[in-house]
Amino acid sequence: MRTILIAAVATLPLLTGGCLAKTAVDVVTLPVKATGKAVDWTTTSQSEADRNYGRKMRKQEAREGRERKKAAERCKKDPSQCGQYDGYRAGDPGARD
């Protein structure tokens, strides 16, 4: 019985050695990983920027389409008031959303 206890105590450091080393590595690398994650949260990647820009342009184009349709309907009702379309234009830097 005593021999089994001594053998178990002797092998305990061998069994936990890998766990202790991995824990030490995790503790050391944690600040680096946390900083990297914080940077990812605060910055916008190029693909995110492209996706957001595309969404914005589709909304603007839909708005321009609605306004052009309304202008065409007004023109049908009263052709004497028709002229060149001067309403909202998608992608126009002077236009406000």
N, C-alpha and C positions, 0 to 999 in steps of 0.2 A: 504494500500500500504506500509505504514511504517512497519507494522507488518510482512509482507512477506519479506521485505528487511532485517529486524533484524533476522528473522528465517533463511534466506539464509546465512547471515554472520555468524550466530551462528553454523550452520552445516558445514561450510567450513573447519574448522580444523578437524572435524571428517572424512570428505571425503578424505582429503589429507594426513591424518596422516599415513596411510599405505604406501602411495607412498614415503613420506619423510623417513620413517624407512627403506624401501627397498633400496632407493637410498643411504642412509648412510651405509647400510650393503654392497652394491655393491662397494662403494668407499673404504671401509675398506678392503674388500677381493680382490680387483683388483690386488695389488702387488703380492699376493700369487698365484693367477691364472696366472698372466703374467710370474712369475718365473717358475711355473710348465710347462707352454707351451714352454718356452725357453729351459728347460731341455729336454723336449720331442723332440724338433727339433735338439738338439745337440748330443743326444745319439742314439745308434742303439739298438733296442730291439732284443731279441734272435730270434724271428720269422723272423725279417728282415735280421739278420745275416745268418740264415739258408737258407732263400730264395736266398740271394746274393751268398752264397757258392754253392748252387745247380745250379744256373745259370752259375757260373764260371766253375764248373765241367762239365756241359753239353757242354759248348763251347770247353773245353779241349778235351773231349771225341770225339766230332765231328771232331776236328782237327786231333787227333790221327787216327781216322777212315779214313779220307781223305789221310793222309800220308801212312798208311798201304796199302790202295788200290793202291796208286801210286807205292809203293814198290813191290806189287804183280804183277802189270802190267810190271814193269821193269824186274822182275824175269821171267815172261813168255817170254819176248822178248829175254832175254839173261840168260838162266839158269846157265851158268858157273859163273856168277857174284853173284849168290844168296848166301845168308848166313843168319845168324840169324838177325832178325829185330833189328836195333839199332837206330831207329829214335825217334821221339817225343813220349813220354809216358804221358798220362793224369795222373795227381796227383803226378807226379814225382817232388820232391822238388827242384831238380837241374834244371828242365826245366824252361825256360823262356817263357812268353807269348808274 
